[in-house]
Amino acid sequence: MNLQEMIVVNKTDIQNINFRIIQNNSIKKEMQPQHNSKNHNFEDILRNVKAKQSINFSKHAVERMQVRKINLNNIELSKIEDAINKASIKGVREALILMDDKAFIANIKSKTIVTTVNKEQLKNNIFTNIDGAIII
């Protein structure tokens, strides 16, 4: 993995981790009794967030995102995560996820984005080895 790939992956991971920490903290406050936050250090929180992180990107997908200039924000990551969860409930193994002018092929069991395409590659493209499609 070259430096650019590491930066993109790390940037995506950091954004995703920050989003998850904020989201998890708000859920914890609503659902659990108040407790002393001094009992949990950052390492514990980060470990919990990593364990719950549900979307991964393969090396191939990261490379395609760089080449095709595909960037995702936290809202888009959440939409993809929801799509993967819905596909899992329906028993889908490999899914095509269409979002705006981007498409993602995801392995549902491992919750991994395998590859991505942008608007230009969507035209006249054939997607194989999928057993479900989600349009978000």
Salt bridges, closest charged atoms under 4 A:
GLU43 OE2 - ARG47 NH2 3.05
ASP44 OD1 - ARG47 NH1 3.14
GLU76 OE2 - LYS102 NZ 3.29
GLU81 OE1 - ARG20 NH2 2.32
ASP101 OD1 - LYS102 NZ 3.62
ASP131 OD2 - ARG93 NH2 3.64
